[in-house]
Amino acid sequence: MPIKCDNCGYEGLRSEFRVLCRAADPSPDMYRQCPKCKCAVYSDELELDEQSPPLKIWGLGSLRGQVFRRDRKETKEG
């Protein structure tokens, strides 16, 4: 997915823009640096392009909500 710089208008691949830092701690969004003007550009890291397969959301499988318990082995005290 291409990224476009708001400052100079340069448009390129995400790999061309150097990663600066996260936009927020619990977020996957990043600030990247434009290779042309060195300005910070906000990048939505979860955007999907037309060529990539659709992502499955973690935790929405058939095992969601099930509780798994193992049998406790009796310990000998003594």
KOLGU-4560 file (N, C-alpha, C; in nm, 3 decimals, padded with zeros to 5 digits):
<recs>
<n_xx: 00.085 n_yy: -00.118 n_zz: 00.000 ca_xx: 00.000 ca_yy: 00.000 ca_zz: 00.000 c_xx: 00.089 c_yy: 00.123 c_zz: 00.000 mol: A seq: 1 type: MET>
<n_xx: 00.073 n_yy: 00.211 n_zz: -00.095 ca_xx: 00.158 ca_yy: 00.331 ca_zz: -00.100 c_xx: 00.120 c_yy: 00.433 c_zz: 00.008 mol: A seq: 2 type: PRO>
<n_xx: 00.220 n_yy: 00.509 n_zz: 00.048 ca_xx: 00.202 ca_yy: 00.617 ca_zz: 00.145 c_xx: 00.232 c_yy: 00.747 c_zz: 00.072 mol: A seq: 3 type: ILE>
<n_xx: 00.155 n_yy: 00.851 n_zz: 00.102 ca_xx: 00.178 ca_yy: 00.981 ca_zz: 00.040 c_xx: 00.212 c_yy: 01.083 c_zz: 00.148 mol: A seq: 4 type: LYS>
<n_xx: 00.320 n_yy: 01.157 n_zz: 00.124 ca_xx: 00.363 ca_yy: 01.262 ca_zz: 00.217 c_xx: 00.273 c_yy: 01.384 c_zz: 00.199 mol: A seq: 5 type: CYS>
<n_xx: 00.221 n_yy: 01.436 n_zz: 00.310 ca_xx: 00.134 ca_yy: 01.554 ca_zz: 00.304 c_xx: 00.213 c_yy: 01.682 c_zz: 00.278 mol: A seq: 6 type: ASP>
<n_xx: 00.341 n_yy: 01.681 n_zz: 00.312 ca_xx: 00.423 ca_yy: 01.801 ca_zz: 00.299 c_xx: 00.470 c_yy: 01.825 c_zz: 00.155 mol: A seq: 7 type: ASN>
<n_xx: 00.533 n_yy: 01.723 n_zz: 00.093 ca_xx: 00.591 ca_yy: 01.743 ca_zz: -00.040 c_xx: 00.515 c_yy: 01.669 c_zz: -00.151 mol: A seq: 8 type: CYS>
<n_xx: 00.424 n_yy: 01.578 n_zz: -00.114 ca_xx: 00.346 ca_yy: 01.507 ca_zz: -00.213 c_xx: 00.412 c_yy: 01.380 c_zz: -00.265 mol: A seq: 9 type: GLY>
<n_xx: 00.529 n_yy: 01.343 n_zz: -00.210 ca_xx: 00.597 ca_yy: 01.222 ca_zz: -00.254 c_xx: 00.513 c_yy: 01.099 c_zz: -00.218 mol: A seq: 10 type: TYR>
<n_xx: 00.498 n_yy: 01.008 n_zz: -00.313 ca_xx: 00.422 ca_yy: 00.886 ca_zz: -00.290 c_xx: 00.512 c_yy: 00.767 c_zz: -00.317 mol: A seq: 11 type: GLU>
<n_xx: 00.519 n_yy: 00.675 n_zz: -00.222 ca_xx: 00.605 ca_yy: 00.559 ca_zz: -00.237 c_xx: 00.556 c_yy: 00.444 c_zz: -00.152 mol: A seq: 12 type: GLY>
<n_xx: 00.628 n_yy: 00.334 n_zz: -00.162 ca_xx: 00.593 ca_yy: 00.216 ca_zz: -00.083 c_xx: 00.624 c_yy: 00.238 c_zz: 00.064 mol: A seq: 13 type: LEU>
<n_xx: 00.556 n_yy: 00.164 n_zz: 00.149 ca_xx: 00.576 ca_yy: 00.175 ca_zz: 00.293 c_xx: 00.720 c_yy: 00.145 c_zz: 00.332 mol: A seq: 14 type: ARG>
<n_xx: 00.785 n_yy: 00.055 n_zz: 00.259 ca_xx: 00.922 ca_yy: 00.017 ca_zz: 00.292 c_xx: 01.022 c_yy: 00.129 c_zz: 00.263 mol: A seq: 15 type: SER>
<n_xx: 00.986 n_yy: 00.226 n_zz: 00.180 ca_xx: 01.074 ca_yy: 00.338 ca_zz: 00.151 c_xx: 01.076 c_yy: 00.441 c_zz: 00.264 mol: A seq: 16 type: GLU>
<n_xx: 00.970 n_yy: 00.445 n_zz: 00.344 ca_xx: 00.958 ca_yy: 00.541 ca_zz: 00.453 c_xx: 01.014 c_yy: 00.480 c_zz: 00.580 mol: A seq: 17 type: PHE>
<n_xx: 01.113 n_yy: 00.546 n_zz: 00.640 ca_xx: 01.178 ca_yy: 00.497 ca_zz: 00.761 c_xx: 01.084 c_yy: 00.510 c_zz: 00.880 mol: A seq: 18 type: ARG>
<n_xx: 01.082 n_yy: 00.409 n_zz: 00.968 ca_xx: 00.997 ca_yy: 00.412 ca_zz: 01.087 c_xx: 01.059 c_yy: 00.505 c_zz: 01.191 mol: A seq: 19 type: VAL>
<n_xx: 00.978 n_yy: 00.599 n_zz: 01.241 ca_xx: 01.023 ca_yy: 00.690 ca_zz: 01.345 c_xx: 00.980 c_yy: 00.641 c_zz: 01.483 mol: A seq: 20 type: LEU>
<n_xx: 00.849 n_yy: 00.623 n_zz: 01.502 ca_xx: 00.798 ca_yy: 00.577 ca_zz: 01.632 c_xx: 00.651 c_yy: 00.538 c_zz: 01.616 mol: A seq: 21 type: CYS>
<n_xx: 00.596 n_yy: 00.481 n_zz: 01.722 ca_xx: 00.454 ca_yy: 00.447 ca_zz: 01.723 c_xx: 00.371 c_yy: 00.573 c_zz: 01.741 mol: A seq: 22 type: ARG>
<n_xx: 00.253 n_yy: 00.574 n_zz: 01.683 ca_xx: 00.163 ca_yy: 00.688 ca_zz: 01.698 c_xx: 00.103 c_yy: 00.692 c_zz: 01.838 mol: A seq: 23 type: ALA>
<n_xx: 00.076 n_yy: 00.575 n_zz: 01.895 ca_xx: 00.027 ca_yy: 00.562 ca_zz: 02.033 c_xx: 00.072 c_yy: 00.425 c_zz: 02.084 mol: A seq: 24 type: ALA>
<n_xx: 00.088 n_yy: 00.411 n_zz: 02.215 ca_xx: 00.142 ca_yy: 00.287 ca_zz: 02.269 c_xx: 00.062 c_yy: 00.161 c_zz: 02.236 mol: A seq: 25 type: ASP>
<n_xx: -00.069 n_yy: 00.158 n_zz: 02.256 ca_xx: -00.141 ca_yy: 00.033 ca_zz: 02.225 c_xx: -00.181 c_yy: 00.020 c_zz: 02.079 mol: A seq: 26 type: PRO>
<n_xx: -00.134 n_yy: 00.109 n_zz: 01.994 ca_xx: -00.178 ca_yy: 00.111 ca_zz: 01.855 c_xx: -00.068 c_yy: 00.059 c_zz: 01.762 mol: A seq: 27 type: SER>
<n_xx: -00.104 n_yy: -00.009 n_zz: 01.653 ca_xx: -00.003 ca_yy: -00.051 ca_zz: 01.556 c_xx: 00.034 c_yy: 00.059 c_zz: 01.457 mol: A seq: 28 type: PRO>
<n_xx: -00.034 n_yy: 00.174 n_zz: 01.463 ca_xx: -00.007 ca_yy: 00.283 ca_zz: 01.370 c_xx: 00.128 c_yy: 00.346 c_zz: 01.401 mol: A seq: 29 type: ASP>
<n_xx: 00.197 n_yy: 00.392 n_zz: 01.294 ca_xx: 00.333 ca_yy: 00.442 ca_zz: 01.308 c_xx: 00.347 c_yy: 00.580 c_zz: 01.246 mol: A seq: 30 type: MET>
<n_xx: 00.449 n_yy: 00.651 n_zz: 01.291 ca_xx: 00.497 ca_yy: 00.770 ca_zz: 01.222 c_xx: 00.619 c_yy: 00.727 c_zz: 01.143 mol: A seq: 31 type: TYR>
<n_xx: 00.620 n_yy: 00.760 n_zz: 01.014 ca_xx: 00.732 ca_yy: 00.727 ca_zz: 00.927 c_xx: 00.790 c_yy: 00.855 c_zz: 00.870 mol: A seq: 32 type: ARG>
<n_xx: 00.916 n_yy: 00.847 n_zz: 00.824 ca_xx: 00.985 ca_yy: 00.963 ca_zz: 00.771 c_xx: 00.988 c_yy: 00.959 c_zz: 00.620 mol: A seq: 33 type: GLN>
<n_xx: 00.948 n_yy: 01.069 n_zz: 00.557 ca_xx: 00.950 ca_yy: 01.079 ca_zz: 00.411 c_xx: 01.095 c_yy: 01.078 c_zz: 00.363 mol: A seq: 34 type: CYS>
<n_xx: 01.128 n_yy: 00.994 n_zz: 00.263 ca_xx: 01.266 ca_yy: 00.990 ca_zz: 00.215 c_xx: 01.308 c_yy: 01.115 c_zz: 00.138 mol: A seq: 35 type: PRO>
<n_xx: 01.212 n_yy: 01.193 n_zz: 00.093 ca_xx: 01.244 ca_yy: 01.312 ca_zz: 00.013 c_xx: 01.263 c_yy: 01.436 c_zz: 00.099 mol: A seq: 36 type: LYS>
<n_xx: 01.164 n_yy: 01.469 n_zz: 00.182 ca_xx: 01.170 ca_yy: 01.593 ca_zz: 00.260 c_xx: 01.199 c_yy: 01.571 c_zz: 00.409 mol: A seq: 37 type: CYS>
<n_xx: 01.208 n_yy: 01.445 n_zz: 00.452 ca_xx: 01.239 ca_yy: 01.408 ca_zz: 00.592 c_xx: 01.132 c_yy: 01.452 c_zz: 00.691 mol: A seq: 38 type: LYS>
<n_xx: 01.010 n_yy: 01.472 n_zz: 00.645 ca_xx: 00.898 ca_yy: 01.512 ca_zz: 00.730 c_xx: 00.830 c_yy: 01.387 c_zz: 00.786 mol: A seq: 39 type: CYS>
<n_xx: 00.770 n_yy: 01.396 n_zz: 00.904 ca_xx: 00.699 ca_yy: 01.284 ca_zz: 00.964 c_xx: 00.564 c_yy: 01.265 c_zz: 00.895 mol: A seq: 40 type: ALA>
<n_xx: 00.532 n_yy: 01.137 n_zz: 00.866 ca_xx: 00.408 ca_yy: 01.102 ca_zz: 00.798 c_xx: 00.337 c_yy: 00.995 c_zz: 00.881 mol: A seq: 41 type: VAL>
<n_xx: 00.209 n_yy: 01.015 n_zz: 00.908 ca_xx: 00.130 ca_yy: 00.916 ca_zz: 00.981 c_xx: 00.097 c_yy: 00.800 c_zz: 00.888 mol: A seq: 42 type: TYR>
<n_xx: 00.116 n_yy: 00.676 n_zz: 00.936 ca_xx: 00.091 ca_yy: 00.557 ca_zz: 00.854 c_xx: -00.001 c_yy: 00.462 c_zz: 00.929 mol: A seq: 43 type: SER>
<n_xx: -00.114 n_yy: 00.430 n_zz: 00.866 ca_xx: -00.206 ca_yy: 00.331 ca_zz: 00.922 c_xx: -00.154 c_yy: 00.194 c_zz: 00.881 mol: A seq: 44 type: ASP>
<n_xx: -00.096 n_yy: 00.121 n_zz: 00.974 ca_xx: -00.028 ca_yy: -00.004 ca_zz: 00.944 c_xx: -00.123 c_yy: -00.120 c_zz: 00.915 mol: A seq: 45 type: GLU>
<n_xx: -00.251 n_yy: -00.106 n_zz: 00.946 ca_xx: -00.345 ca_yy: -00.214 ca_zz: 00.924 c_xx: -00.422 c_yy: -00.201 c_zz: 00.794 mol: A seq: 46 type: LEU>
<n_xx: -00.391 n_yy: -00.101 n_zz: 00.712 ca_xx: -00.457 ca_yy: -00.088 ca_zz: 00.583 c_xx: -00.420 c_yy: -00.207 c_zz: 00.496 mol: A seq: 47 type: GLU>
<n_xx: -00.517 n_yy: -00.260 n_zz: 00.425 ca_xx: -00.493 ca_yy: -00.374 ca_zz: 00.338 c_xx: -00.492 c_yy: -00.329 c_zz: 00.193 mol: A seq: 48 type: LEU>
<n_xx: -00.402 n_yy: -00.384 n_zz: 00.117 ca_xx: -00.404 ca_yy: -00.354 ca_zz: -00.026 c_xx: -00.485 c_yy: -00.461 c_zz: -00.098 mol: A seq: 49 type: ASP>
<n_xx: -00.508 n_yy: -00.440 n_zz: -00.226 ca_xx: -00.593 ca_yy: -00.530 ca_zz: -00.303 c_xx: -00.530 c_yy: -00.668 c_zz: -00.323 mol: A seq: 50 type: GLU>
<n_xx: -00.397 n_yy: -00.677 n_zz: -00.317 ca_xx: -00.329 ca_yy: -00.803 ca_zz: -00.346 c_xx: -00.317 c_yy: -00.894 c_zz: -00.225 mol: A seq: 51 type: GLN>
<n_xx: -00.324 n_yy: -00.840 n_zz: -00.105 ca_xx: -00.303 ca_yy: -00.924 ca_zz: 00.013 c_xx: -00.432 c_yy: -00.999 c_zz: 00.049 mol: A seq: 52 type: SER>
<n_xx: -00.418 n_yy: -01.120 n_zz: 00.103 ca_xx: -00.538 ca_yy: -01.195 ca_zz: 00.144 c_xx: -00.601 c_yy: -01.129 c_zz: 00.266 mol: A seq: 53 type: PRO>
<n_xx: -00.730 n_yy: -01.147 n_zz: 00.286 ca_xx: -00.795 ca_yy: -01.086 ca_zz: 00.402 c_xx: -00.741 c_yy: -01.146 c_zz: 00.533 mol: A seq: 54 type: PRO>
<n_xx: -00.723 n_yy: -01.062 n_zz: 00.632 ca_xx: -00.670 ca_yy: -01.108 ca_zz: 00.761 c_xx: -00.783 c_yy: -01.163 c_zz: 00.846 mol: A seq: 55 type: LEU>
<n_xx: -00.751 n_yy: -01.267 n_zz: 00.919 ca_xx: -00.847 ca_yy: -01.320 ca_zz: 01.016 c_xx: -00.817 c_yy: -01.254 c_zz: 01.150 mol: A seq: 56 type: LYS>
<n_xx: -00.921 n_yy: -01.218 n_zz: 01.220 ca_xx: -00.904 ca_yy: -01.152 ca_zz: 01.348 c_xx: -00.866 c_yy: -01.256 c_zz: 01.452 mol: A seq: 57 type: ILE>
<n_xx: -00.761 n_yy: -01.226 n_zz: 01.528 ca_xx: -00.712 ca_yy: -01.319 ca_zz: 01.628 c_xx: -00.817 c_yy: -01.338 c_zz: 01.737 mol: A seq: 58 type: TRP>
<n_xx: -00.841 n_yy: -01.462 n_zz: 01.774 ca_xx: -00.933 ca_yy: -01.492 ca_zz: 01.882 c_xx: -01.076 c_yy: -01.517 c_zz: 01.838 mol: A seq: 59 type: GLY>
<n_xx: -01.104 n_yy: -01.517 n_zz: 01.710 ca_xx: -01.241 ca_yy: -01.540 ca_zz: 01.664 c_xx: -01.256 c_yy: -01.678 c_zz: 01.602 mol: A seq: 60 type: LEU>
<n_xx: -01.174 n_yy: -01.773 n_zz: 01.642 ca_xx: -01.182 ca_yy: -01.908 ca_zz: 01.588 c_xx: -01.287 c_yy: -01.991 c_zz: 01.657 mol: A seq: 61 type: GLY>
<n_xx: -01.288 n_yy: -02.119 n_zz: 01.625 ca_xx: -01.388 ca_yy: -02.210 ca_zz: 01.681 c_xx: -01.364 c_yy: -02.239 c_zz: 01.829 mol: A seq: 62 type: SER>
<n_xx: -01.246 n_yy: -02.210 n_zz: 01.881 ca_xx: -01.214 ca_yy: -02.239 ca_zz: 02.021 c_xx: -01.242 c_yy: -02.122 c_zz: 02.114 mol: A seq: 63 type: LEU>
<n_xx: -01.294 n_yy: -02.012 n_zz: 02.061 ca_xx: -01.319 ca_yy: -01.895 ca_zz: 02.143 c_xx: -01.422 c_yy: -01.923 c_zz: 02.250 mol: A seq: 64 type: ARG>
<n_xx: -01.391 n_yy: -01.883 n_zz: 02.371 ca_xx: -01.484 ca_yy: -01.898 ca_zz: 02.482 c_xx: -01.476 c_yy: -02.030 c_zz: 02.555 mol: A seq: 65 type: GLY>
<n_xx: -01.402 n_yy: -02.125 n_zz: 02.501 ca_xx: -01.390 ca_yy: -02.254 ca_zz: 02.568 c_xx: -01.287 c_yy: -02.244 c_zz: 02.679 mol: A seq: 66 type: GLN>
<n_xx: -01.310 n_yy: -02.319 n_zz: 02.785 ca_xx: -01.218 ca_yy: -02.323 ca_zz: 02.898 c_xx: -01.146 c_yy: -02.457 c_zz: 02.895 mol: A seq: 67 type: VAL>
<n_xx: -01.016 n_yy: -02.451 n_zz: 02.901 ca_xx: -00.936 ca_yy: -02.572 ca_zz: 02.898 c_xx: -00.873 c_yy: -02.593 c_zz: 03.035 mol: A seq: 68 type: PHE>
<n_xx: -00.901 n_yy: -02.707 n_zz: 03.092 ca_xx: -00.846 ca_yy: -02.739 ca_zz: 03.224 c_xx: -00.780 c_yy: -02.875 c_zz: 03.216 mol: A seq: 69 type: ARG>
<n_xx: -00.670 n_yy: -02.884 n_zz: 03.282 ca_xx: -00.605 ca_yy: -03.015 ca_zz: 03.288 c_xx: -00.634 c_yy: -03.077 c_zz: 03.422 mol: A seq: 70 type: ARG>
<n_xx: -00.631 n_yy: -03.209 n_zz: 03.425 ca_xx: -00.652 ca_yy: -03.279 ca_zz: 03.550 c_xx: -00.529 c_yy: -03.260 c_zz: 03.638 mol: A seq: 71 type: ASP>
<n_xx: -00.556 n_yy: -03.229 n_zz: 03.764 ca_xx: -00.444 ca_yy: -03.209 ca_zz: 03.857 c_xx: -00.397 c_yy: -03.346 c_zz: 03.906 mol: A seq: 72 type: ARG>
<n_xx: -00.269 n_yy: -03.361 n_zz: 03.907 ca_xx: -00.211 ca_yy: -03.484 ca_zz: 03.962 c_xx: -00.201 c_yy: -03.469 c_zz: 04.113 mol: A seq: 73 type: LYS>
<n_xx: -00.238 n_yy: -03.575 n_zz: 04.180 ca_xx: -00.230 ca_yy: -03.569 ca_zz: 04.327 c_xx: -00.084 c_yy: -03.575 c_zz: 04.368 mol: A seq: 74 type: GLU>
<n_xx: -00.049 n_yy: -03.487 n_zz: 04.458 ca_xx: 00.089 ca_yy: -03.485 ca_zz: 04.507 c_xx: 00.096 c_yy: -03.555 c_zz: 04.642 mol: A seq: 75 type: THR>
<n_xx: 00.204 n_yy: -03.624 n_zz: 04.665 ca_xx: 00.223 ca_yy: -03.694 ca_zz: 04.793 c_xx: 00.294 c_yy: -03.601 c_zz: 04.889 mol: A seq: 76 type: LYS>
<n_xx: 00.231 n_yy: -03.578 n_zz: 05.001 ca_xx: 00.293 ca_yy: -03.493 ca_zz: 05.102 c_xx: 00.360 c_yy: -03.581 c_zz: 05.205 mol: A seq: 77 type: GLU>
<n_xx: 00.477 n_yy: -03.537 n_zz: 05.241 ca_xx: 00.525 ca_yy: -03.611 ca_zz: 05.342 c_xx: 00.638 c_yy: -03.657 c_zz: 05.396 mol: A seq: 78 type: GLY>
</recs>
